[in-house]
Amino acid sequence: MQRILIMDSCDSNLSHISEILKAALENVELIQAKTLLDGVKNISNQYFSLVLLNLNFPDGSGFKLIGEIKSNYPQTHCIVTTLFSDHNNIFSALSAGAYGYILLNESFQHLVEHVQGIPRGVPPLSPTVARIIIKYFKSRSEIKDHENTEICMLTRRERDVLQLLSEGCSRKKIATNINVSVHTAADYLKSIYRKLDVSSSAEATRKAIKTGLVQ
């Protein structure tokens, strides 16, 4: 029999999650906790295969507890069960070590199916949460592609100038190093700023470092 801890300060949520678990799994012992302190006491005294928890409690936040469970009880899966699907909560919980993130406003059957997937190694993610995660990484990929395109637009000489700029060289020193006039060096810098869509040497250097063009 597997032991599962349900943590939520709301009685109706505790009852709802209990019914979901009973419908989804066999031979389970369910323990309930309404505060972080009660949850910590239970976790300290006995092993749980699953901990389903909300993120907000009268005595604190669940984020820290997720991290502690992940560090001290790596075999225990933490599943966030909540009504809130904001970006910060989702990524903070997953970064802390949450195995899944379920929104309780889904249909009962869908919630049961999420739980049934856990023993098969399927992390439970509500569709809304999955879409937010995909959108986030898609956006990051598009930004990276855009930055890489900007870098590819630079000529070999402009890349040399950008490298010298990142090393703190003045226009005069850049001109001396690449054997051109200060006026020509200034033209190179203007072209680099335009292609990278920046307005200062500091911005150009940051973007070049971020994309790995300079060290």
N, C-alpha and C positions, 0 to 999 in steps of 0.2 A: 504494500500500500504506500502510495506517495503522499507526502505531507505538503500542503500548499498554504502559504500565508497570504491573506487578503488584507490590505491596508487602505483604509479610507475613513475620513471623519464623518461621512454621511451614511446613515443607517440604510437608506433606500439603495444606495450604491452597493453597500456590502451585501444586501439581500440579492440584488440583481446579479452581481458577479458570482455569488455562490450558486445561484440557479444555473448560470451559464456553465460553470465548471462541472456541476453534477450532470448536466445534460451532455457534456462533451467527453468526460473522462469517467473511467470506472475505478473503483477501489481507491478513493481519495479521502484524505482527512483534511478538513478545512479549518483553519484557525483564523480568527479575525482580530484586527487591531485598529483602534480609532485614533491613535496618536503615534508619533514617531517613537516616543519613549517605550510604549507598549510593544511596538514592532521590534525595536532593538532588543528588548528583553527576550522576546520569543526567539529571535534569530540566534541570540547568544546561548540559549538553553537547548535548542534542538535543530536538527537539519531539515531544511526545506528544499525540495526540488524546484519549486517555483515561488516567486514572490510577485504578486500583482499589487501595484500600489498607485495611488494618486500622487500628485506632486506637491500638493499644498495641504499642510496640517496646522492645527492651532499652535503646535509647539515647534514649527520649523518647516523646512523644505525637504522634499524627497530626493533632490538631486545628489546631495552629499551621501545619503544612505545608499543610493545605487552604486556610487563609487566605492564605498566601503564594502558592500556585499561582493562586488566584482573582485576586489583585492583579497578579501579574506575567505570568501566562499566561491571560488571560480566555477564550481559545478552547479551553482544555483543561478537560474535564469530570472532576471528581473523584467517584468512586463509592465509598462505604464498603461493604466486604465483611467481615462479621463474624458471630459467633454471638450477640452480645449486643443485646438490644432494649430496654434500660432507657431511661427517659424522658430522663435527662440526656445520655446519649451521642447519642441521636437529635437532640435539639434543639440541642445544642452543635455537632454536625457540620453540620447544615443551616444554622445561623446563621453558621458559619465560611465557608460557600459550597459545601458538598457538593451535587452535582447529583442524587444518589440515595443510597439506603440499602438494601442487600440483605443478607438473612439467609441464611447458607450452609447452614442446616439445612433449607431448602426442597428439593423434588425437583429432580433434575438438569434435567428438561424445563422446569420453571417458571423456573429460573435462566437457562436458555438464552433463554426468551421475554423475560425482563426485559432481557437484553443486546440482543436483536434489536430492541427498541423504541427504543433510544437513537438510532440513525440517523434514525428517524422523528420525533424530537423528544419522545419520551415518557420522562420521568424515571423511572428504575427504583426502585420502592418495593415492598418486600415487603408482603403484606396485613396482617401484624401491625403493621408500622410505620405503614401508612396508617391503620389503626384507632386507633392511639395518637394520631396527629396530629389526626384527626377528633374524637376524644373530648376532646382538649385544647381545641380551638377551640369545640366545642359547650359545654363547661363554662364557658369564658370568656364565651360569648354569653349563657348562662343567668344567670350572675352579673351581667352588665351589665343584662340585662332586669329582674332582681330589683331592682337599685339604681335603675334608672329608674322602676320602679313605686313604690318608696319615695319618690322625689323627687316624683312626680306626686301623691302623697297629701298633700303639704304645701299649705296654703292660701297665698294671695297674701301675707297678713300674715306667715305663718310664714317664707316665703321672704325677705321683707324683714328679718326678725329674724335669719335665718341669714346673710344678707349682712353685716349689722352685726357679728354674732358673728365672722365670718371676718376682719373688719377690726380685731379686737381690742377691740371695745367691751365695757364692763362692763354688767351688768344695768341699773344706774342710767342709763348713757348710752343704752342701747338704749331704755329706757322714755322718756327725754326725746326721743329722735329720732322715735319713732312716737307720741308724745303719749299714753302710757298710764301707769298706776302701775307701780312696781317689782314689785309682786305679780303684776300681769297679765303683765308681761314674763317673769317667772319661770315662769308657767303656759305661755306660748308655748314657752319653752325646754324644759320638761318634755315637751310634746307633740312637739316636733321630735326630741328624743332618743328618744322611744318609737317614732316612725314610722321613724326612720333606724336603729333598733336599735343605738344608741351610748350611752355613759355619761359622756361628757365633751365640752367645747367643742372640744378638739383633734381628737377623733375625728369630730365632726360637721363640722368645717371640712375635714378631709382628704377625707371622703366627698363633700362638696359640690364641692370642687375637682376630684376625680377624675371626677365626673359632669358637670362643666362648668357647674354651677349658679351658682358664684361664680368669680371670677378670683383 
